[in-house]
Amino acid sequence: KVPSRPPMGDISMLPPLPSHFVGREVDMYEVLESLRVDDVVRVGGTGGSGKCTLLAAVAHYVIARPESFGINAVYWLPPPPDVYPEEDTCYGDLAQVMDLLVEAEDDIWDEDLYAECRERIMIELADQRSILVIDGRIFNTEAAGENLERFLSHLLNEVSVKIILLTAHEGSARTKRSRSEETMITMGPLSFKAAALLFGHSCPHA
């Protein structure tokens, strides 16, 4: 089977960017620089601080510059609303694995469906250099979190992949049993100037 992949530069699988993106240039630079040297970048911060928007901007930036980053594909997980990965593709298998991990009530490593999806993913990613952007906040049970960490550690040990993991806060668990290096980035509130600019762009009467 020939591995399936989204076309290089395909942004249709990513969340759209807002019309105005200000005040997160330093955070974006930190994520991009961390990706160059580390396998896992965890991004945390308070609710509503714009973590998803920041990571969407990072994903769009990387896809637009494949030669600079040497990345074949960026997979956003779970898929954004209105994005439906095709079956029998790498993205489809990754999306199914995320569903299985979220719903897990115990260790599912040896379950047939999960093992089959996992094996296909390893084959499909073997000749790629990919980034997985994962919303870790949906893995809100102990079993789901542990299964996710084991899956990510397996990926990092077997294929060339970078992982950006969105977390609810700074105190999240580290990926275990892997050779990976990790960075934790915690987003603070927007500066007053950036908040004022964003308000001015959003309010036609300002």
N, C-alpha and C positions, 0 to 999 in steps of 0.2 A: 504493500500500500504506500502510495506517495503521500508524505505528510501534508496536511492542509494548513493553510495560514491565511490571515487577512492580508490584503495587498499592502505593500510597504507604503506608508504615508496615508493610510485610510483613517480618516478622523471620524467616520460615521459611527464607529463603535465606542466613541468617547462622549462624555457629557458635553453639551455645548458650553462655550465660554460666555460669561456675562458681557453685556455691551461695554461696561466699564470695569476695569481691573486695576486698582490702585492700592498702594501702601503695602504690598506683599513682595516687593522686589527682592529684599534681603532674604526673606524666608525661601523664596523660589531659588535664589542663588545657593543657599545652604543645602537644599534638597538635591539640586543638580550636582553640586560639588561632592556631596556625600555619595551619590550614585556612582561617581567615577572611581571611588576607592573602596566602598563598602558593598556588601551583598544585600543587606537589609537596612532600610531606612524606616524608622517608626516616627509617625507624625501625630502628636497629641496636642491638646489644648481644650479650652472650655467650649461648651456648646455654642454654636452660632459665631465662632471666630473665623469661619471661612476656610476650614480645612479642605473640604471637598473642592471648592473653587480653586484653591491653591494647587491641589494635585491635578485637577483638570488642566490648569495652565501648564504645569510641568509636563504632563503627558502630551499635550499639543506641541509644546516646544521641542520635545525629544523626537516626535514623529516627523516634524518639519526639518530635522537635521540628522538624518540617519547616518551620514558619514562621520559626523562629529562624535556621535555616541556609539556607533557600531551596533545599533539595535535594529532588529528585523520587525518586531511587533510589540505593541503595548496592549495588554489585556486588562480591561476594567472589570472588577468582580466585586459583588454580583453585577451583571450587566445593567447599564442605565435603563431607565424607563423607555419604552418604545424601541429597545434594541433586543433582538431575538436571534441569538447565535444559531447557525445551522447545525443540525445533527451531523455526526460523523466528521466534525472539524475539531481542531484543537480547542477553539473557543467554546464550542458546544460541550466538549468533555470537561473543560475547566468549570464552566457554569454548573454542570451537573454535579461535579465533585463538591462545589461550594454548597449546593442544596443538601447533599448527603451529609456533609460535615455539620451544617447548621442544625439539622434534624436529629443528629446522633444523640443517643441516650447512653451509649457505652462505647467501648473501643470497637471501631468498625474496620480495622486494618485488613482483616481476612475475609470480610464479606465480599461475595462474588462480584456484584455490580460495581462496588467501589474499587476493587482490585483490578477489574477489567478497564475501567476508566483511567485509573492511575497508570496502568501499563501503556495504554494508548498515548497518554499525555507524555510519558517519558520518550516514546518513539517519535512523537510529533515535534517535541522540543529539542531533540537531539542535535539537529543541524541548524538551530536558531540561536540567536542571542535576544532574549526577551525580557520585558519588564511586566510584572504582575502588580497592579494597583488594587489592593484588597481592603474593603471596609471591614476591619476587624471588630467593629462595634456590634455587628449582628451575631457574633459568636458569643452569646451572653450566658451560656451554661458552661460548667466545668468540663463536661465531656466534649462539647463542641470546641472549646478553646484548646484542649489537649490534643484532639484529633487534628485541628488546624496546624498546631505547632509541629506535630510529627510529620504531616504532609509537607509542610514548607521545608523542614530539615531534610527530608528525603529528596525534594527537588534540588535544593542547594548542593547536595552531595553528588547528584547524578547528572545534572545538565547545567548549561550556562544561562543562568537566570538572575535577575535582580528583583527584589521585592520591596514595594512601598506599602507599608501597613498602617492604615488609619486607625488610631486608637482613641479611646475616650479620654484618657489621661496619661500622665507620664509613668505611672507605676505599673505598667503592663509587664507580663512575663517575657523573658527572652527566649529566642529560638534555641532549642536544645539539640544535642547530638549532631551538630553540623560544623563545617569548617568555616562558617561565615563570620564576617566582621559586621558589627551593627553600629548604627548611629541613632540617637533619639533626639528629635527636634520638637520642642514645645512652642506652639504659637501663642503669642500674647495678643492683647487687644491692638487695634489699629491706633496709630498715632493720631493726635488731634488734627493735624494738617490733612492726613489721608482721609480721616473720617469726614472732615469738612468738604474735601474735594468730592468724595463719594456722594455726600448729601447734595452738593451742588449739582452734580450730574444727574441725580435721580429726581430732583425737584425742579420742575420747569420755572417756578416762580422765584427760585433762589438767585 
